[in-house]
Amino acid sequence: MEKLELQSHRHNLDKIVDMPNPHETAKAFTDDFGAMEYALKRSDFLRKNKDVAEADWDLFAQSLGVAFFEHVVGQGIATTLISAPPQRLMANLKWTPQTKEPLANVAQLIINGVCRVRNSYLHGEKFTGGPDGQWKRDVVLVAEAHAVLKSATEFASNTLAKAYD
């Protein structure tokens, strides 16, 4: 069995000029994401038929509706997230889908956009190098996902807003 070697990718930080610390940007996003999950679970946005409490992001997205997606598009707060959404790393360690189709609705925006960016970051798939421009793209995706999350919080019902505070 091969010894697993962990590599630090922080040495790549010196390649980035005039860019906020990506881990600080991501920490702010994941902190707010966690607070939102807490609020969702306490506002009846729970996945059904589960023994454990899990936030139902699909149900939350449905509650936001088409108007929220139109709002995000109109405000221009997630142009990269929508036009070139993040991919998903599969068990064969290939990224899918190969061709990035723009996100077309609120469910895709929340699940394939915001939640996927959060999962990719927490599972170590952001800020690890890659092709030229990948670090900048990762920062943009995290910042845009955070902007969408904050906007969704403001857009949500009074019940959710009270639980979030």
N, C-alpha and C positions, 0 to 999 in steps of 0.2 A: 504494500500500500504506500502510495506516494505521500510524503509529508506535505501537509497543507501549509503554504506560506502566505501570510497576510502581508500585503504591500500597502504602504502608506502612500496615498496619492496627493497628500498635502503639498509635496514638492512642486506640483503643478500650479499652486497658487501664485508663485512668483511670475508665472507667464501672463497673469491677468493684470492689466493696467487699467486704472480708472473704473474698477468694478467693485461693488460692495462685496464684503465677505459673504460668499455664497452660503456658508453654514449658518451665519446669523440671519440671513434672509429666510432660509429654510426653517430655522428654529422658530421664528415668529409665525410662520405659516403652520407648522405642526402644532404649536401651542394653541393657536386659534382653532385648528382642526379638532384637536382633542376637546376643547371647550364646546365646540359645536356638537360633537358626538354625545357628550354629556347631556347637553340640552335636548338633542333629538330623542334620546332614550327616555327622558322625563317629560316629553311632550307627545307621547303616543306614536312616535315614529320608530316603532320596534319591529324587527323582522318577526314574522309569525312562525309558529311551530318550532321554536327554538327553546332549548333549556336554559341558555344563557342570554343575557340582554345584549343585543346587537342593534346598532342604529340601522334603520332602513333608509338608506340613501336614495333608493329608487322611489319610495313613497314620498320622501321629501322633495325630490326633483319634480314628481308629478304635481305636488302641491304648489310649487312655484309656477308651473304652467308655461305656456308659450310666451306670455308677456315678459317673463323674466329672461328668456333666451333672447328675445328681441331687444330688451333693455341692454343686455351685455353686449350684443352686436352693435347696437346704436351708440353706446358709450365708448366702444373701441378699447375696452379694458382687457381683452383676451384674444387679440388678433392672431398671435402665434399658436396659442392653445387650441383655437378653433380651426385655423387653416392648416396647421401641421401638428396634429395632436401627438402626444407621447405614445410610443409603442409599448408592447407588453413582452417581457422576457419569458419564453416558454421553457419547458423541462429539457428540451434539446439545446438550450442556451442560444436559441435564435430569436431575434426580435420579430414580432408580428404586429400588425400586418406589414408586409413588405412595402406596399403602396399606402401612403397615409391619405386617407379620405378625410375631408373636412368634417368636423362635427356638425350635425344638422338639426339637433334639437336639445332641449333642456336635459333630458335623461343622459344623453351622450356627453353633454358638457359636464355634468356633475360626476357621473360614473367613470367615463373614459378620459375625462379631463382632470378635474380636481382630485378625485379619489386615486386615480392612477399615478398622478404626480406625487401625492403623499406616500403611496405605497412604494413607489420606486425610490424615493429618498430614504425612507425608513429601512428599506431592505438593501441599501448600499449601492444603488444603481445610478445615483446622481453624483456629479462632481468627481468622477473617477477617470477622467481622461477621455479618450476617443478621438474621433477625427477633428481637424481644425474647426473651431467654432462651437464645439460641443459644450464647453464650459459656459460660454455665453448663452447658448440655447437653454441649458439647464437652469441658469439663473432666471432667464425670461419666463420659462415655463412655471417655475416655482412662484415668481412674483405675480404672474397672471392668474395662476390657480388661487393664490391668496386673495387677489383682488376680487375674483368671482365669489369666493367663500364669504368675504366681508360683505359684498353686495347682496348675496343670498340671505345673510343674516338680517340685513336691513329690510329686505324685501319680504321676509317671512311674516307669518301671522303674529299677532300680539302674544299669543300663548308661547310661541317659541322664543320670542324676544325677551319675555319675562324670565323664562327658564335660563336663558343664556347669560343674563346679567348677574 
